[in-house]
Amino acid sequence: MKSIMFIIIFILYLLVNLYVFQRIWAAMPPHVLGRVGLVLFAVIAISSFFVSFLIGDSLPIGLTSFLYKVGTVWFFILIYFFMIMLIVDLFGLTNRLFHFMPSDAMTRYTKENWVGLGFVVGFVALLMLCGYLKYQWKVRVDLPVNIYKTIGDSISSKSLRIVAISDLHLGYGIGKGEFEKWVDLINSENPDIVLIAGDIIDNSVRPLNEGNFAGSFHKIKAPMGVYACPGNHEYISGLTGSLDFIGKAGIHMLRDSVALVDSSFYVIGRDDRSNKGRRPLKDLVANLDKSKPIILLDHQPYNLEETEANGIDIQLSGHTHQGQIWPISLITKQLYEKDHGYIKKGNANIYVSSGIGIWGGKFRIGTQSEYVVIDVNKEK
């Protein structure tokens, strides 16, 4: 089934590229050097995407990182070229059918020169630059949460500070230097505990091991520790290797298991939905002391009604990225009850993060990269 899906995606991706490059070819002046350059760019942009994913682990890390970045950056740029060219072609087709304006109205000033194509390239380039800058700006989400339970006598402030992150996607795209800036952001909040709602690793654990990312995780200062649940990318990158790295990083990985933290509150970590045999939530809470706060980590935010029904006080999820860029964000909004942000269901406080990291090209258009600071207090 997975091989069939890969073939379908591969064919669709090639067809979209063929359409876009054919339209660029037609808009270009017939200069030999320009067209040779376009062909070379097309070969590199398209092939690098697949080479980095299929055989990247057998290539030098620097080369794979370069191919990964080129391929995934082009993937997002391609979306906007495709949309613009499709709109132009649909507009032209509609005009041919209904003749509401001269047939050459859109081409009389751009025929056989770079004006029209240059305008499109400039617009997309500016859009992607803004998206890149938006990704670099990590948004601090302040989320005070009141619950009807005592936090724990051992917490002197009677308030529990959680820094929650998800979707780090560390690897060939997001390197150690960038990650350590996130560690500084986390430490500046003086958290009691750090919770990670899945997708620590992107598509390969190799660059994390060879780059000693584990040492960077050990720089996180949280007296109650760092806890995480698996995401689907822990499966994509190889579950055994992923869990081994996460253990070396000093992270408490919870796979369908529960941790009683400081004798004060529970943290439950559900296995990802990639595991079709994961345990039901009702089984995980069955033997817990319900007078203590219960925090749930579940990477993919499905079936939120189960959170309310099983007495969960706080749930943290990720996975959606809120689509990363518009218009994909319109799709995630339809796929999930809540694709980003806070929702309360009964006594359950649920937050779905758009992620501190990103998959592929580093662009945020209409979405944000974020970390969530949660101060948990007892309801008065």
Summary of the structure (lengths in Angstrom):
residues: 380
radius of gyration: 23.8
end to end distance: 52.9
largest distance: 77.6
contacts: 1248
relative contact order: 0.14
helix: 45%
strand: 18%
